[in-house]
Amino acid sequence: ALQRAMLEGLVVAHRWAELLEVLEAEGGSAVGLKYFNALLDGFGKASQFDQLQKVVELMQKAGLSPDTVTFNTLLSVYGKHHRLEVVAQLEAQMQRARVPANARTYTILAGIYGK
């Protein structure tokens, strides 16, 4: 319970680097996808692409599979920066993994390709 409270505090305070350090130290598997998605969102908003990749790799090491929120976050970040090749790769990965798209996914994609 204490660990969850600490993690929640780091998310609320937008202390992304510290949250990443905690997840790296813990191995990440015990904390769940929620914190990884929060990290992706935080680093994405800060355009820290190297950190995004680090988070994705840590998720994989922890044995966590990306969900719709994960993909939507990544699609949004890379789309805002006109990284269309990465967006296409993410779309294909999402389909291969059979992660369902939702209304948010379609809104993000429409915003990317509609420009």
Residue, then its C-alpha position, 0 to 999 in steps of 0.5 A: a500500500l505504501q509503494r502504491a501511495m508513493l507511485e501515485g504521489l510521483v504521478v500526481a507531482h509529474r515527477w517522471a524521472e523519479l517514477l522511472e527510477v522506481l519502476e526500473a529498480e522494482g522491475g516494473s512487473a508488480v506495479g501494473l500498466k497504469y504507471f507505465n502509461a502515466l510515464l509514457d504520457g508524461f515523457g510524451k508531453a515533454s517530447q522526451f523520445d529516448q525516455l519513451q523508448k526506455v519505458v516501452e523496453l521496461m514494460q516488455k522486460a516486466g512482461l506487460s503488454p501494451d493496451t489501448v491506452t498505451f497505444n493511444t498515448l504513443l500514437s498521439v505523441y508521435g502524431k503530434h511530432h509528425r513521425l508518420e513512420v512510427v505511427a504506421q508501425l504502432e498501428a501495425q503493432m496494435q493490430r498484430a497484438r489484437v489490441p482493440a481500437n476505441a473512439r479515442t484511437y480513431t480521433i487521434l488517427a483522424g487528427i494525424y492523417g487529416k492534416 
